[in-house]
Amino acid sequence: MFHNPPHPGELLREWIGETPVGEAAVRLKVARSTLSRILNGRASVTAAMALRFSDAFGSRPELWLDLQQQYDLWHASRRRRPRIASFPRAP
């Protein structure tokens, strides 16, 4: 697992380059606020959004979902969680 992986919005910001957020949102057919929340790391990349990014950038949708999963897992691993008892193995 990565050490403090970036939110996918950071990579997305690089991919849209100098394109204004409003124009990028229109191209992606999403609300500007939705795209802004992802770019600023306040919203997750969903499967539907990963497909839009894939269409727009010629990338694989799994790229965006993998980035989100790495980000989510790292942050979840940093939070306190209850001790979980393991299940016995089946014979």
C-alpha positions as a printed Julia matrix, in Angstrom:
91×3 Matrix{Float64}:
   0.0     0.0     0.0
   1.25    3.47   -0.81
   2.4     5.87    1.85
  -0.27    8.58    1.98
  -1.44    8.26   -1.64
  -2.84   11.36   -3.31
  -6.55   11.81   -3.85
  -7.47   11.03   -7.49
  -8.53   14.66   -7.83
  -4.84   15.65   -7.79
  -4.13   13.53  -10.86
  -7.34   14.71  -12.48
  -6.23   18.31  -12.0
  -3.08   17.5   -13.99
  -5.1    15.79  -16.73
  -7.49   18.68  -17.26
  -4.55   21.09  -17.31
  -5.46   24.71  -17.93
  -9.08   23.9   -18.78
 -11.37   25.88  -16.46
 -13.38   23.73  -14.05
 -16.68   24.94  -15.51
 -15.64   23.99  -19.04
 -14.33   20.6   -17.9
 -17.63   19.97  -16.1
 -19.58   20.79  -19.26
 -17.39   18.39  -21.28
 -17.9    15.67  -18.68
 -21.63   16.47  -18.43
 -21.56   16.89  -14.66
 -22.29   19.79  -12.35
 -19.39   22.14  -11.76
 -19.78   21.59   -8.02
 -19.44   17.81   -8.46
 -16.21   18.13  -10.4
 -14.89   20.78   -8.0
 -15.49   18.5    -5.0
 -13.49   15.71   -6.67
 -10.69   18.05   -7.71
 -10.45   19.37   -4.14
 -10.48   15.91   -2.55
 -13.87   16.34   -0.91
 -15.68   13.69   -2.99
 -14.8    10.21   -4.16
 -14.49    9.04   -7.73
 -17.48    6.78   -8.38
 -17.7     4.04  -11.02
 -19.89    6.31  -13.16
 -17.39    9.15  -12.9
 -14.49    6.79  -13.66
 -16.26    5.87  -16.9
 -16.64    9.55  -17.81
 -12.94   10.18  -17.14
 -12.1     7.11  -19.2
 -14.12    8.43  -22.15
 -12.7    11.94  -21.83
  -9.03   11.04  -21.41
  -8.72    7.66  -23.12
  -7.74    6.05  -19.83
  -8.96    2.86  -18.21
 -11.8     3.39  -15.71
  -9.96    1.01  -13.36
  -7.16    3.57  -13.08
  -9.48    6.07  -11.39
 -11.16    3.45   -9.19
  -7.79    2.0    -8.15
  -6.53    5.46   -7.19
  -9.68    6.06   -5.13
  -9.4     2.66   -3.46
  -5.74    3.2    -2.52
  -6.62    6.61   -1.09
  -9.6     5.25    0.87
  -7.73    2.2     2.22
  -4.77    4.23    3.41
  -6.99    6.72    5.21
  -9.16    3.95    6.71
  -6.03    2.18    7.95
  -5.02    5.32    9.84
  -8.31    5.48   11.8
  -8.91    3.72   15.07
 -10.96    0.57   14.6
 -12.29   -2.17   16.89
 -10.33   -5.36   17.52
 -11.85   -8.05   15.3
 -11.75  -11.72   16.3
 -10.76  -14.05   13.52
 -13.03  -16.83   12.34
 -11.85  -20.42   12.72
 -10.7   -21.99    9.48
 -12.93  -24.57    7.9
 -11.57  -28.14    7.87
